[in-house]
């Protein structure tokens, strides 16, 4: 597949790195020669110097043969224009990064299609959705639902007091089959486990299960369920604004913002929130605003380090749920090892959306979740595909891939060695980064 990416910012560079590992034909377009040279030297891709809104530049990049054109520069107008030009020149599908929620409304989709834009990505909106999910399922780290929750993938960090710690996976499944352990995150490594793998303290376990057994998983992980009502947000960013608009009316939200000009705008943008001008890193400010009575603390400043430290401070004050925006991929590994509940990264969320476009032309019916070094995909079994020809135990799947569960005729079920997939099944697949191209071959 030929993919042209316009923009070498954080999102564009991250996508280029990921997609180059997926054995795709990648071309990156930008007018920053230094960033292009860095990508060209380190990854298996091609670069094209020039403006992403130049007909000549995009023609030189080969967009006439592009299966997918992705515009992720920092400028919304540039992305919209670039996609329109790319479509005119022959790109089969285009995706534009946007910063305006109005552009996402269903009634405007026909307009964007008319000017050549197939899909839009609003990373701040995706982040707000992710935070809402984390707040509603406070005891989990990740929550991924398939087909209205018929199959659920749950990421949970286990402590020493969890009853499953110290046991081999095959021991845990001898007497019951309520869940499937799809992956184990241990420090900097994600493991696709086998029966003799042992669950260790501080592992993040990714369970695939059905709705009836979610409570059982919470119990064996020794997690406490609680409801969120009072929320404190550090940083009045676009994510904070979108989150405020999504929040139920009975949530009490306080936003602490250190920039005076931004503070003056926030009451208009978030009329139902309490806006505080102050430094969220100052413990006295946190105490004055009732941190000890807060159910959830969300750190959304521009600094990953600040967000991590602020969440650790909130934990010391007794806050049940903390969420940190960590845009530095390398810092995610350190943050996951600390006492922080959920990590939000816009680059990973944007790449999730792009992979969703890659694996399924109908992005409304498929889902995808990118982690720091792994992916979770919802894939449909096509008629005659390789994966439907034999029972799972005879498929000789790569050790980098595991099949957790499926939805058949609206009913969720777990995958076993005897499972034979049928055309139309929707399957939850967990795989390490760089393995998506193998899934395309399996699912046809």
GUDO-651645 format. One record per residue (C-alpha): residue number from 0; residue in three letters; x, y negated, z. Coordinates in steps of 0.1 Angstrom, whole numbers, m for minus. Each point is the difference from the previous one (the first is absolute). Layout:
GUDO-651645
<site NUM,ALA,<X,Y,Z>>
...
***
This chain:
GUDO-651645
<site 0,UNK,<0,0,0>>
<site 1,UNK,<13,m34,m9>>
<site 2,UNK,<m5,m26,27>>
<site 3,UNK,<10,m37,m2>>
<site 4,UNK,<3,m19,32>>
<site 5,UNK,<1,m38,0>>
<site 6,UNK,<16,m15,31>>
<site 7,UNK,<30,9,21>>
<site 8,UNK,<m13,m12,34>>
<site 9,UNK,<m4,24,29>>
<site 10,UNK,<m31,18,m14>>
<site 11,UNK,<14,2,m36>>
<site 12,UNK,<34,12,11>>
<site 13,UNK,<m15,26,23>>
<site 14,UNK,<m23,13,m27>>
<site 15,UNK,<29,2,m25>>
<site 16,UNK,<20,21,25>>
<site 17,UNK,<m29,24,7>>
<site 18,UNK,<m11,4,m36>>
<site 19,UNK,<35,5,m13>>
<site 20,UNK,<3,31,24>>
<site 21,UNK,<m32,13,m15>>
<site 22,UNK,<16,6,m34>>
<site 23,UNK,<m20,m28,m16>>
<site 24,UNK,<13,m22,m29>>
<site 25,UNK,<3,m33,19>>
<site 26,UNK,<8,m35,m13>>
<site 27,UNK,<2,m30,24>>
<site 28,UNK,<m5,m35,m13>>
<site 29,UNK,<12,m32,18>>
<site 30,UNK,<19,m32,m5>>
<site 31,UNK,<23,7,30>>
<site 32,UNK,<31,16,m16>>
<site 33,UNK,<16,8,33>>
<site 34,UNK,<m30,21,13>>
<site 35,UNK,<m3,17,m34>>
<site 36,UNK,<37,10,1>>
<site 37,UNK,<m4,14,35>>
<site 38,UNK,<m29,22,m10>>
<site 39,UNK,<18,10,m33>>
<site 40,UNK,<31,11,19>>
<site 41,UNK,<m18,21,27>>
<site 42,UNK,<m30,16,m16>>
<site 43,UNK,<m10,19,m31>>
<site 44,UNK,<m18,m27,m19>>
<site 45,UNK,<4,m27,m26>>
<site 46,UNK,<m2,m38,4>>
<site 47,UNK,<m11,m29,m22>>
<site 48,UNK,<10,m36,8>>
<site 49,UNK,<m25,m27,m7>>
<site 50,UNK,<m33,m15,11>>
<site 51,UNK,<m28,24,8>>
<site 52,UNK,<m24,m24,m18>>
<site 53,UNK,<20,m1,m32>>
<site 54,UNK,<m15,19,m30>>
<site 55,UNK,<35,6,m13>>
<site 56,UNK,<14,13,33>>
<site 57,UNK,<m29,24,5>>
<site 58,UNK,<3,12,m36>>
<site 59,UNK,<38,6,6>>
<site 60,UNK,<m10,20,31>>
<site 61,UNK,<m21,23,m22>>
<site 62,UNK,<m34,m7,16>>
<site 63,UNK,<m16,11,m33>>
<site 64,UNK,<9,35,10>>
<site 65,UNK,<m7,m4,37>>
<site 66,UNK,<m24,24,17>>
<site 67,UNK,<m1,m24,30>>
<site 68,UNK,<10,m36,5>>
<site 69,UNK,<4,m13,36>>
<site 70,UNK,<4,m38,7>>
<site 71,UNK,<11,m5,36>>
<site 72,UNK,<18,m33,m1>>
<site 73,UNK,<m6,m24,31>>
<site 74,UNK,<m23,m21,m22>>
<site 75,UNK,<m36,10,m6>>
<site 76,UNK,<m5,m21,m31>>
<site 77,UNK,<31,15,m16>>
<site 78,UNK,<m12,35,7>>
<site 79,UNK,<m34,m5,m15>>
<site 80,UNK,<15,m16,m31>>
<site 81,UNK,<27,26,m4>>
<site 82,UNK,<m26,28,2>>
<site 83,UNK,<m22,m17,m26>>
<site 84,UNK,<30,m4,m24>>
<site 85,UNK,<11,36,6>>
<site 86,UNK,<m35,13,m8>>
<site 87,UNK,<m1,m21,m32>>
<site 88,UNK,<34,15,m10>>
<site 89,UNK,<m13,35,5>>
<site 90,UNK,<5,11,36>>
<site 91,UNK,<m26,28,8>>
<site 92,UNK,<m6,m11,36>>
<site 93,UNK,<10,m30,21>>
<site 94,UNK,<1,m8,37>>
<site 95,UNK,<4,m35,14>>
<site 96,UNK,<10,m10,36>>
<site 97,UNK,<m23,m27,12>>
<site 98,UNK,<m3,m23,31>>
<site 99,UNK,<m37,m9,m3>>
<site 100,UNK,<m27,22,16>>
<site 101,UNK,<m26,m14,m24>>
<site 102,UNK,<17,17,m29>>
<site 103,UNK,<m8,34,16>>
<site 104,UNK,<m37,m4,0>>
<site 105,UNK,<m18,26,m22>>
<site 106,UNK,<m20,m27,m19>>
<site 107,UNK,<33,m13,m14>>
<site 108,UNK,<15,33,m11>>
<site 109,UNK,<m16,m3,m35>>
<site 110,UNK,<17,m34,m5>>
<site 111,UNK,<34,13,9>>
<site 112,UNK,<m5,30,m23>>
<site 113,UNK,<m9,m24,m28>>
<site 114,UNK,<34,m17,3>>
<site 115,UNK,<19,33,1>>
<site 116,UNK,<4,6,38>>
<site 117,UNK,<m10,36,10>>
<site 118,UNK,<7,m3,37>>
<site 119,UNK,<11,m25,26>>
<site 120,UNK,<20,4,32>>
<site 121,UNK,<m4,m22,30>>
<site 122,UNK,<26,13,25>>
<site 123,UNK,<m12,m22,29>>
<site 124,UNK,<m35,14,m5>>
<site 125,UNK,<13,36,0>>
<site 126,UNK,<19,m8,32>>
<site 127,UNK,<m31,m13,17>>
<site 128,UNK,<m20,31,m10>>
<site 129,UNK,<28,22,14>>
<site 130,UNK,<0,m20,33>>
<site 131,UNK,<m38,4,3>>
<site 132,UNK,<3,37,m4>>
<site 133,UNK,<28,1,27>>
<site 134,UNK,<m22,m21,24>>
<site 135,UNK,<m29,24,m4>>
<site 136,UNK,<21,31,5>>
<site 137,UNK,<24,m14,27>>
<site 138,UNK,<15,33,11>>
<site 139,UNK,<13,8,m35>>
<site 140,UNK,<29,m14,m20>>
<site 141,UNK,<m15,7,m35>>
<site 142,UNK,<m34,9,m11>>
<site 143,UNK,<m8,11,m36>>
<site 144,UNK,<m35,12,m10>>
<site 145,UNK,<m10,20,m30>>
<site 146,UNK,<m36,m1,m14>>
<site 147,UNK,<m18,m18,28>>
<site 148,UNK,<20,16,27>>
<site 149,UNK,<m6,37,m10>>
<site 150,UNK,<38,5,3>>
<site 151,UNK,<22,m23,22>>
<site 152,UNK,<37,m3,3>>
<site 153,UNK,<11,m14,34>>
<site 154,UNK,<35,m11,10>>
<site 155,UNK,<6,3,38>>
<site 156,UNK,<31,m6,20>>
<site 157,UNK,<3,27,27>>
<site 158,UNK,<16,m5,34>>
<site 159,UNK,<14,26,24>>
<site 160,UNK,<m34,4,16>>
<site 161,UNK,<m17,12,m32>>
<site 162,UNK,<m9,37,3>>
<site 163,UNK,<12,8,m35>>
<site 164,UNK,<36,m13,7>>
<site 165,UNK,<25,28,1>>
<site 166,UNK,<m20,25,m20>>
<site 167,UNK,<6,14,m34>>
<site 168,UNK,<m27,m7,m26>>
<site 169,UNK,<m7,37,m5>>
<site 170,UNK,<m7,3,37>>
<site 171,UNK,<m26,m28,m1>>
<site 172,UNK,<m19,15,m29>>
<site 173,UNK,<m1,36,12>>
<site 174,UNK,<m34,m4,18>>
<site 175,UNK,<m16,m27,m20>>
<site 176,UNK,<1,m19,m33>>
<site 177,UNK,<m14,m34,8>>
<site 178,UNK,<27,m20,m16>>
<site 179,UNK,<30,1,m23>>
<site 180,UNK,<33,m17,9>>
<site 181,UNK,<9,m16,m33>>
<site 182,UNK,<32,m18,11>>
<site 183,UNK,<22,m9,30>>
<site 184,UNK,<18,m33,2>>
<site 185,UNK,<31,4,22>>
<site 186,UNK,<21,m31,3>>
<site 187,UNK,<12,m9,m35>>
<site 188,UNK,<m12,33,m16>>
<site 189,UNK,<m34,12,m12>>
<site 190,UNK,<m3,38,1>>
<site 191,UNK,<m24,21,m21>>
<site 192,UNK,<m3,26,27>>
<site 193,UNK,<m1,38,0>>
<site 194,UNK,<m13,24,27>>
<site 195,UNK,<32,2,19>>
<site 196,UNK,<3,m38,4>>
<site 197,UNK,<m3,m12,36>>
<site 198,UNK,<m18,m32,10>>
<site 199,UNK,<23,m22,21>>
<site 200,UNK,<m7,m30,22>>
<site 201,UNK,<m4,m33,m18>>
<site 202,UNK,<m7,17,m34>>
<site 203,UNK,<m27,m16,m21>>
<site 204,UNK,<m22,29,m11>>
<site 205,UNK,<m22,m3,m31>>
<site 206,UNK,<m31,22,5>>
<site 207,UNK,<m25,9,m27>>
<site 208,UNK,<m34,9,14>>
<site 209,UNK,<m38,m2,m4>>
<site 210,UNK,<m22,m25,20>>
<site 211,UNK,<m11,27,25>>
<site 212,UNK,<35,4,13>>
<site 213,UNK,<13,m36,3>>
<site 214,UNK,<m8,0,37>>
<site 215,UNK,<19,33,5>>
<site 216,UNK,<31,m15,m16>>
<site 217,UNK,<m3,m31,23>>
<site 218,UNK,<m1,23,30>>
<site 219,UNK,<29,23,m9>>
<site 220,UNK,<21,m31,m6>>
<site 221,UNK,<m11,m14,34>>
<site 222,UNK,<m12,m33,m14>>
<site 223,UNK,<m26,m23,16>>
<site 224,UNK,<m28,m14,m21>>
<site 225,UNK,<m10,m36,7>>
<site 226,UNK,<m20,m28,m17>>
<site 227,UNK,<15,m32,m11>>
<site 228,UNK,<m18,m33,9>>
<site 229,UNK,<26,m26,8>>
<site 230,UNK,<28,m5,m25>>
<site 231,UNK,<30,m24,0>>
<site 232,UNK,<17,m7,m33>>
<site 233,UNK,<35,m17,m1>>
<site 234,UNK,<3,m18,m33>>
<site 235,UNK,<m28,m17,m20>>
<site 236,UNK,<9,16,m33>>
<site 237,UNK,<m22,9,m30>>
<site 238,UNK,<m3,35,16>>
<site 239,UNK,<m13,m15,32>>
<site 240,UNK,<m26,m20,m19>>
<site 241,UNK,<m12,30,m20>>
<site 242,UNK,<m1,21,32>>
<site 243,UNK,<m21,m27,17>>
<site 244,UNK,<m25,1,m28>>
<site 245,UNK,<m3,38,2>>
<site 246,UNK,<m3,2,38>>
<site 247,UNK,<m34,9,16>>
<site 248,UNK,<m18,m28,17>>
<site 249,UNK,<5,14,35>>
<site 250,UNK,<38,m1,m3>>
<site 251,UNK,<17,m29,18>>
<site 252,UNK,<31,m11,m20>>
<site 253,UNK,<27,m24,11>>
<site 254,UNK,<26,m12,m25>>
<site 255,UNK,<32,m15,12>>
<site 256,UNK,<19,m20,m26>>
<site 257,UNK,<32,m20,5>>
<site 258,UNK,<m4,m22,m31>>
<site 259,UNK,<m20,m31,8>>
<site 260,UNK,<m12,m6,m36>>
<site 261,UNK,<m12,36,m4>>
<site 262,UNK,<m17,m3,34>>
<site 263,UNK,<m20,m30,m13>>
<site 264,UNK,<m13,21,m30>>
<site 265,UNK,<m8,32,19>>
<site 266,UNK,<m32,m11,17>>
<site 267,UNK,<m15,m6,m35>>
<site 268,UNK,<13,33,m13>>
<site 269,UNK,<m9,20,31>>
<site 270,UNK,<m30,m18,17>>
<site 271,UNK,<m8,28,24>>
<site 272,UNK,<35,3,14>>
<site 273,UNK,<17,m18,28>>
<site 274,UNK,<31,m18,m14>>
<site 275,UNK,<30,m7,22>>
<site 276,UNK,<29,m21,m9>>
<site 277,UNK,<30,16,17>>
<site 278,UNK,<29,25,m3>>
<site 279,UNK,<m12,36,3>>
<site 280,UNK,<35,10,11>>
<site 281,UNK,<m4,m21,32>>
<site 282,UNK,<m13,22,28>>
<site 283,UNK,<m16,m29,18>>
<site 284,UNK,<m21,m7,m31>>
<site 285,UNK,<m11,37,m2>>
<site 286,UNK,<m8,0,37>>
<site 287,UNK,<m20,m33,m2>>
<site 288,UNK,<m21,15,m29>>
<site 289,UNK,<m8,32,18>>
<site 290,UNK,<24,25,m14>>
<site 291,UNK,<m6,24,29>>
<site 292,UNK,<m37,2,m9>>
<site 293,UNK,<5,5,m37>>
<site 294,UNK,<m8,34,m16>>
<site 295,UNK,<21,m5,m31>>
<site 296,UNK,<30,m22,m9>>
<site 297,UNK,<9,m6,m37>>
<site 298,UNK,<33,m16,m10>>
<site 299,UNK,<m2,m16,m35>>
<site 300,UNK,<29,m25,m2>>
<site 301,UNK,<25,m2,m29>>
<site 302,UNK,<26,17,22>>
<site 303,UNK,<0,38,3>>
<site 304,UNK,<23,m2,30>>
<site 305,UNK,<m22,m25,18>>
<site 306,UNK,<m31,21,m6>>
<site 307,UNK,<17,31,14>>
<site 308,UNK,<12,m17,31>>
<site 309,UNK,<m34,m17,5>>
<site 310,UNK,<m18,33,m1>>
<site 311,UNK,<24,15,25>>
<site 312,UNK,<m7,m29,23>>
<site 313,UNK,<m37,5,m4>>
<site 314,UNK,<4,36,10>>
<site 315,UNK,<18,m11,32>>
<site 316,UNK,<m31,m21,8>>
<site 317,UNK,<m22,31,m3>>
<site 318,UNK,<m15,m5,m35>>
<site 319,UNK,<m13,33,m13>>
<site 320,UNK,<4,m5,m37>>
<site 321,UNK,<27,m20,m18>>
<site 322,UNK,<5,m5,m37>>
<site 323,UNK,<31,m16,m16>>
<site 324,UNK,<5,m12,m35>>
<site 325,UNK,<35,13,m9>>
<site 326,UNK,<10,m10,m36>>
<site 327,UNK,<36,12,3>>
<site 328,UNK,<m2,37,m11>>
<site 329,UNK,<31,9,20>>
<site 330,UNK,<m15,m14,32>>
<site 331,UNK,<m30,22,m3>>
<site 332,UNK,<20,30,11>>
<site 333,UNK,<12,m18,31>>
<site 334,UNK,<m36,m13,7>>
<site 335,UNK,<m15,34,m3>>
<site 336,UNK,<23,13,27>>
<site 337,UNK,<m11,m28,24>>
<site 338,UNK,<m32,m3,21>>
<site 339,UNK,<m19,m17,m29>>
<site 340,UNK,<m33,13,m12>>
<site 341,UNK,<m4,m8,m37>>
<site 342,UNK,<25,m14,m26>>
<site 343,UNK,<m14,m21,m29>>
<site 344,UNK,<21,m6,m31>>
<site 345,UNK,<m14,m18,m30>>
<site 346,UNK,<25,15,m24>>
<site 347,UNK,<m11,35,9>>
<site 348,UNK,<m37,m10,m3>>
<site 349,UNK,<6,m15,m34>>
<site 350,UNK,<19,31,m12>>
<site 351,UNK,<m29,21,13>>
<site 352,UNK,<m23,m19,m23>>
<site 353,UNK,<23,4,m30>>
<site 354,UNK,<4,38,6>>
<site 355,UNK,<m38,2,2>>
<site 356,UNK,<m1,m15,m35>>
<site 357,UNK,<26,24,m12>>
<site 358,UNK,<m16,32,12>>
<site 359,UNK,<m36,m8,m8>>
<site 360,UNK,<m15,m22,m27>>
<site 361,UNK,<m31,m4,23>>
<site 362,UNK,<16,m19,29>>
<site 363,UNK,<m34,m3,18>>
<site 364,UNK,<m2,38,5>>
<site 365,UNK,<37,7,10>>
<site 366,UNK,<21,m10,29>>
<site 367,UNK,<37,m3,7>>
<site 368,UNK,<21,m8,31>>
<site 369,UNK,<37,m8,m2>>
<site 370,UNK,<22,5,31>>
<site 371,UNK,<36,m10,4>>
<site 372,UNK,<13,32,m17>>
<site 373,UNK,<m31,20,m9>>
<site 374,UNK,<m34,m3,m17>>
<site 375,UNK,<m35,13,6>>
<site 376,UNK,<m21,4,m31>>
<site 377,UNK,<m36,10,m8>>
<site 378,UNK,<0,19,m33>>
<site 379,UNK,<m27,16,m20>>
<site 380,UNK,<6,35,m14>>
<site 381,UNK,<m5,m1,m38>>
<site 382,UNK,<m14,29,m20>>
<site 383,UNK,<27,25,m9>>
<site 384,UNK,<27,m17,21>>
<site 385,UNK,<29,20,13>>
<site 386,UNK,<m11,m4,37>>
<site 387,UNK,<m33,18,m7>>
<site 388,UNK,<14,32,m15>>
<site 389,UNK,<11,18,31>>
<site 390,UNK,<m5,1,38>>
<site 391,UNK,<22,m26,17>>
<site 392,UNK,<24,26,14>>
<site 393,UNK,<9,10,m36>>
<site 394,UNK,<6,m35,m14>>
<site 395,UNK,<36,m3,11>>
<site 396,UNK,<m5,m36,11>>
<site 397,UNK,<31,m22,6>>
<site 398,UNK,<10,m3,37>>
<site 399,UNK,<m5,m37,m4>>
<site 400,UNK,<m38,4,m5>>
<site 401,UNK,<m28,12,22>>
<site 402,UNK,<m37,3,m7>>
<site 403,UNK,<m20,m9,31>>
<site 404,UNK,<m37,2,m8>>
<site 405,UNK,<m26,m3,m27>>
<site 406,UNK,<m36,m12,m7>>
<site 407,UNK,<m21,23,m21>>
<site 408,UNK,<m36,m8,m8>>
<site 409,UNK,<0,m27,27>>
<site 410,UNK,<13,23,27>>
<site 411,UNK,<34,m3,16>>
<site 412,UNK,<22,31,8>>
<site 413,UNK,<36,7,8>>
<site 414,UNK,<24,17,m24>>
<site 415,UNK,<14,35,8>>
<site 416,UNK,<23,23,m19>>
<site 417,UNK,<m31,17,m15>>
<site 418,UNK,<m16,m32,m13>>
<site 419,UNK,<m7,0,m37>>
<site 420,UNK,<m7,m35,m13>>
<site 421,UNK,<m28,m7,m24>>
<site 422,UNK,<m5,m27,m25>>
<site 423,UNK,<m15,m31,16>>
<site 424,UNK,<15,7,35>>
<site 425,UNK,<15,m32,16>>
<site 426,UNK,<32,10,19>>
<site 427,UNK,<21,m18,26>>
<site 428,UNK,<37,4,m9>>
<site 429,UNK,<29,m11,22>>
<site 430,UNK,<34,m3,m18>>
<site 431,UNK,<34,m15,6>>
<site 432,UNK,<9,m31,m21>>
<site 433,UNK,<9,7,m35>>
<site 434,UNK,<m23,30,m5>>
<site 435,UNK,<m31,m16,m16>>
<site 436,UNK,<11,12,m35>>
<site 437,UNK,<m2,36,13>>
<site 438,UNK,<m36,m6,11>>
<site 439,UNK,<m9,m12,m35>>
<site 440,UNK,<12,33,m15>>
<site 441,UNK,<m18,21,27>>
<site 442,UNK,<m33,m18,m3>>
<site 443,UNK,<0,m4,m37>>
***
